Amino acid sequence: MSYTTLVDAATVRSHLHDPDWLVIDVRHQLADTAYGERVYGEGHVPGAAFLHCDRDLSGAMTGCNGRHPLPDQQNLAQRLGEIGIGATTQVVVYDDAQGMIAGRLWWLLRWLGHDRVALLDGGLQVWVAAGGALTDVLPTLAAQVFVARPREMLVDAAFVLERIETSHMHLVDARGPDRFRGENETIDPVGGHIPGAVNRFFKDNLLPDGRFKPAAELRAEWLAILAGSPPDVVVHQCGSGVSACLNMVAMEIAGLTGSRLYAGSWSEWCADPGRPVTR
C-alpha cells in the first residue's frame, strides 16, 4: 500500500526499519534559518533525513522571483536521489509548523512525478504525543537514482495577470486573513492581495491538534470556497509558494484534484509595482 496524502504516526512507527520507506525532516523558521538543522541534530524521528527549506527546497532569489523560488528540477532530483529516494520509495515528510514546510516537499515530489509521498499527520508534535521516539543519531542513507518526470502543476505571474477576475482562474490565497487584507504585513514590502483572490488560511484545514480535518469536512468547506468553479481552474498562492501547498494537500484529501500553484506568490507579485493590488 502506498500513501499519497497523509500517514499516521502508528503506521510510520511500524515502518521505521522498512528499506522502502524514508522519513524526511524539513523543520524551518523564517526568522532563524539555522533552526531546522539545529533541532534535527538535537532529536528527530529515527532514520529521518533532513532537507533545508532554503538550500534544498528553493532556488536562488533574484529580487523579483519571490522569497522561495522553485529549485532547478534536475538539481532537486539529484538531491532527492542522494538522500535515498528512488522510484518506489514511500516518502514521509514532517515539520513542527502545522505542515507549512512539509507541504512544500510534498508538492515538489509530486511536481517531479513521485506520488508516494505523504505528510506525517499532525507533524512532530503528534509523533511525540503518540509516544514516538526521537534520536540524535544521524542515519546512514543509501543513494538511489531519482528520475524526474515533471508534471504541469505550475503557473507563472503572466498566467495569473491574464486571468485576474475571470472564470478561467479561481485564485486562493493561503496567508492569514490579516495579511490578505493588507494589515500587519511584516514579511513583504507591500501589503494586500492579488485582485480577485479569495482567502483560505492554510491552518483552517487542520484540527486543534494539527492533524487534518476529515475528508468529508474538507470537501464541504472547499466546495464552498470554489463556489462552483471546477478544481482544475484553481490556482493556489501564499506569501512565497510554501504554505499554499498545504491547501493543495487539503484539496487532494477532499478528492478535488487538478489545482495548480503560483509559486512566486505574493512576494513575487508585489515586487513589480505595475501589477495590480487590492487591499
Phi, psi and omega per residue, in radians:
M1 nan 2.383 3.081
S2 -1.938 2.679 -3.124
Y3 -2.016 2.265 -3.013
T4 -2.127 -0.077 3.068
T5 -2.313 -1.093 -3.076
L6 -2.314 2.677 2.983
V7 -2.512 2.455 -3.069
D8 -1.521 2.911 -3.045
A9 -1.088 -0.690 -3.111
A10 -1.100 -0.704 3.132
T11 -1.170 -0.735 3.098
V12 -1.073 -0.770 -3.127
R13 -1.036 -0.637 -3.123
S14 -1.284 -0.211 -3.115
H15 -2.023 0.263 -3.070
L16 -1.065 -0.483 -3.123
H17 -1.874 0.281 3.124
D18 -1.455 2.076 -3.103
P19 -1.146 -0.264 3.128
D20 -1.605 0.049 3.111
W21 -2.008 2.503 3.036
L22 -2.417 2.173 3.080
V23 -1.662 2.422 -3.126
I24 -2.245 2.256 3.118
D25 -1.673 2.166 3.131
V26 -2.193 0.558 3.141
R27 -1.013 2.486 -3.037
H28 -2.856 2.595 3.001
Q29 -2.321 2.355 -3.120
L30 -1.092 -0.646 -3.066
A31 -1.485 -0.148 -3.125
D32 -2.579 1.496 -2.996
T33 -1.251 -0.173 3.051
A34 -1.556 -0.093 -3.047
Y35 -0.998 -0.862 -3.027
G36 -1.013 -0.884 3.133
E37 -1.091 -0.636 -3.105
R38 -1.138 -0.872 -3.094
V39 -1.295 -0.500 3.031
Y40 -1.058 -0.764 3.118
G41 -1.131 -0.509 3.138
E42 -1.368 -0.539 -3.137
G43 3.077 2.256 -3.136
H44 -2.547 2.953 3.077
V45 -1.042 2.295 -3.096
P46 -0.916 2.279 3.125
G47 1.486 -0.086 -3.066
A48 -1.261 2.396 2.963
A49 -1.498 2.981 3.106
F50 -2.213 2.360 2.995
L51 -2.194 2.437 -3.077
H52 -1.649 2.328 -3.085
C53 -1.037 -0.719 -3.106
D54 -1.405 -0.823 -3.042
R55 -1.356 -0.705 -3.008
D56 -1.768 -0.659 -3.033
L57 -1.731 0.077 -3.129
S58 -2.424 2.783 3.069
G59 -1.782 -2.950 -3.095
A60 -1.350 2.379 3.071
M61 -1.438 2.492 3.109
T62 -1.978 -0.118 -3.052
G63 1.724 -0.255 3.139
C64 -2.333 0.131 -3.129
N65 -2.006 0.340 3.067
G66 1.573 3.000 -3.055
R67 -1.435 -0.400 3.098
H68 -2.370 1.194 3.105
P69 -1.077 2.707 -3.113
L70 -1.176 2.559 3.068
P71 -1.279 2.788 2.997
D72 -1.055 2.342 -3.038
Q73 -1.084 -0.741 -3.105
Q74 -1.238 -0.655 3.074
N75 -1.093 -0.733 3.119
L76 -1.138 -0.766 3.132
A77 -1.031 -0.722 3.108
Q78 -1.096 -0.744 -3.138
R79 -1.140 -0.711 3.132
L80 -1.124 -0.682 3.073
G81 -1.147 -0.665 -3.124
E82 -1.046 -0.625 -3.093
I83 -1.566 -0.006 2.992
G84 1.926 0.332 3.109
I85 -1.657 2.070 3.048
G86 -2.007 -3.013 -3.035
A87 -1.080 -0.544 -3.063
T88 -1.872 0.137 -3.094
T89 -1.241 2.265 2.967
Q90 -1.491 1.978 -3.128
V91 -1.672 2.370 3.010
V92 -2.144 2.247 -3.072
V93 -2.154 2.476 -3.138
Y94 -2.519 2.793 2.974
D95 -2.496 -2.906 3.045
D96 -2.175 0.443 -3.057
A97 -2.156 0.693 3.101
Q98 1.028 0.584 3.051
G99 1.461 0.027 -3.037
M100 -1.039 -0.741 -3.139
I101 -1.519 -0.652 -3.141
A102 -1.020 -0.664 3.124
G103 -1.066 -0.557 3.117
R104 -1.092 -0.820 3.130
L105 -1.192 -0.655 3.047
W106 -0.942 -0.842 -3.114
W107 -1.170 -0.747 -3.116
L108 -1.044 -0.757 3.133
L109 -1.127 -0.718 3.106
R110 -1.179 -0.645 3.071
W111 -1.018 -0.636 3.128
L112 -1.547 0.108 3.025
G113 1.649 0.200 -3.119
H114 -1.832 1.900 -3.074
D115 -1.510 -0.383 -3.054
R116 -1.394 1.184 3.112
V117 -2.477 2.336 -3.114
A118 -2.472 2.625 3.023
L119 -1.430 2.436 2.926
L120 -1.189 1.918 -2.999
D121 -1.114 2.076 -3.109
G122 1.639 -0.162 3.051
G123 1.206 -2.820 -3.052
L124 -1.091 -0.595 -3.113
Q125 -1.083 -0.756 3.132
V126 -1.232 -0.618 3.072
W127 -1.001 -0.859 -3.125
V128 -1.168 -0.741 -3.136
A129 -1.088 -0.510 3.139
A130 -1.506 0.115 3.105
G131 1.559 0.218 3.134
G132 -1.192 2.429 -3.116
A133 -1.383 2.707 2.976
L134 -2.130 2.644 3.123
T135 -2.468 2.710 3.014
D136 -1.816 0.131 3.120
V137 -1.347 2.195 3.139
L138 -1.348 2.403 -3.082
P139 -1.343 2.719 2.958
T140 -1.656 1.994 -3.023
L141 -1.822 2.308 3.119
A142 -1.684 2.062 -3.100
A143 -1.100 2.554 3.085
Q144 -2.201 3.026 3.012
V145 -1.736 2.011 3.097
F146 -1.804 2.049 -3.136
V147 -1.800 2.037 -3.135
A148 -1.323 2.329 3.042
R149 -2.238 1.346 -2.964
P150 -1.033 2.548 3.110
R151 -2.000 2.807 3.086
E152 -1.488 1.510 -3.116
M153 -2.185 0.297 -2.911
L154 -2.349 2.519 2.975
V155 -2.254 2.826 3.137
D156 -1.993 -3.119 -3.074
A157 -1.098 -0.651 3.137
A158 -1.098 -0.709 3.094
F159 -1.031 -0.826 -3.122
V160 -1.110 -0.801 -3.103
L161 -1.046 -0.696 -3.111
E162 -1.190 -0.405 -3.000
R163 -2.011 0.182 -3.137
I164 -0.947 2.272 3.062
E165 0.953 0.684 3.018
T166 -2.135 2.925 3.124
S167 -1.324 -0.087 -3.119
H168 -1.486 -0.048 3.109
M169 -2.665 2.370 3.037
H170 -2.089 1.772 -2.999
L171 -1.556 2.231 -3.104
V172 -2.111 2.150 -3.109
D173 -1.764 2.158 -3.036
A174 -1.593 0.020 -3.112
R175 -1.260 2.926 3.083
G176 -1.059 2.656 -3.074
P177 -1.006 -0.612 -3.124
D178 -1.179 -0.766 3.107
R179 -1.158 -0.648 3.082
F180 -1.022 -0.691 -3.138
R181 -1.331 -0.199 -3.100
G182 1.642 0.269 -3.131
E183 -1.834 2.621 3.037
N184 0.977 0.629 3.127
E185 -1.392 1.890 -3.115
T186 -2.036 -0.052 -3.069
I187 -1.819 -0.825 -3.125
D188 -1.809 2.716 -3.036
P189 -1.285 -0.243 -3.120
V190 -2.217 2.407 3.084
G191 -1.724 2.661 3.100
G192 2.265 -2.865 3.115
H193 -2.561 2.956 3.131
I194 -1.263 2.304 -3.115
P195 -0.950 2.388 3.108
G196 1.562 -0.200 -3.127
A197 -1.230 2.619 2.967
V198 -1.944 2.740 -3.038
N199 -1.823 2.229 2.962
R200 -2.381 1.657 -3.136
F201 -0.998 2.276 -3.040
F202 -1.033 -0.526 -3.129
K203 -1.224 -0.281 3.136
D204 -1.242 -0.139 3.067
N205 -1.458 -0.090 -2.930
L206 -1.972 2.698 2.971
L207 -1.406 2.937 -3.121
P208 -0.992 -0.494 -3.124
D209 -1.524 0.068 3.101
G210 1.647 -0.158 3.044
R211 -1.352 2.763 3.124
F212 -1.255 2.586 3.014
K213 -1.089 2.776 3.099
P214 -1.032 2.660 -3.062
A215 -0.988 -0.731 -3.102
A216 -1.140 -0.664 3.113
E217 -1.179 -0.749 3.093
L218 -1.091 -0.716 -3.125
R219 -1.083 -0.793 3.134
A220 -1.079 -0.747 -3.135
E221 -1.171 -0.727 -3.118
W222 -1.263 -0.583 3.062
L223 -1.104 -0.607 3.073
A224 -1.171 -0.686 3.116
I225 -1.166 -0.690 -3.125
L226 -1.201 -0.478 3.065
A227 0.873 0.764 3.087
G228 1.654 -0.211 3.104
S229 -1.294 2.467 3.074
P230 -1.263 2.658 -3.103
P231 -1.011 -0.519 -3.043
D232 -1.346 -0.044 2.996
V233 -1.796 0.039 3.136
V234 -1.365 2.305 3.038
V235 -2.121 2.225 -3.124
H236 -1.737 2.506 3.020
Q237 -2.659 2.932 3.121
C238 -2.647 -2.341 3.085
G239 -1.487 -0.711 -3.084
S240 -2.537 0.374 3.070
G241 1.443 0.317 -3.125
V242 -1.842 -1.145 -3.077
S243 -1.158 -0.393 3.087
A244 -1.022 -0.504 -3.114
C245 -1.110 -0.483 3.126
L246 -1.195 -0.568 3.033
N247 -1.150 -0.572 3.091
M248 -1.214 -0.673 3.042
V249 -1.029 -0.794 -3.114
A250 -1.073 -0.745 3.109
M251 -1.124 -0.666 3.107
E252 -1.114 -0.764 3.088
I253 -1.031 -0.668 -3.109
A254 -1.336 -0.060 -3.131
G255 1.386 0.337 -3.132
L256 -1.898 1.586 -2.963
T257 -1.771 2.800 3.006
G258 1.824 0.012 3.127
S259 -1.300 2.872 -3.090
R260 -2.258 2.957 -3.063
L261 -1.998 2.331 2.890
Y262 -1.672 1.689 -2.953
A263 -1.204 -0.594 3.132
G264 -1.115 -0.618 3.041
S265 0.927 -2.746 -3.002
W266 -1.064 -0.654 -3.084
S267 -1.144 -0.561 3.037
E268 -1.375 -0.786 -3.073
W269 -0.990 -0.837 -3.031
C270 -1.378 -0.111 3.092
A271 -1.268 -0.289 3.100
D272 -1.879 1.897 -3.084
P273 -1.136 -0.209 3.113
G274 -1.408 -0.202 3.140
R275 -1.472 2.479 -3.088
P276 -1.240 2.619 -3.113
V277 -2.350 2.461 3.047
T278 -2.046 2.417 3.044
R279 -2.204 nan nan
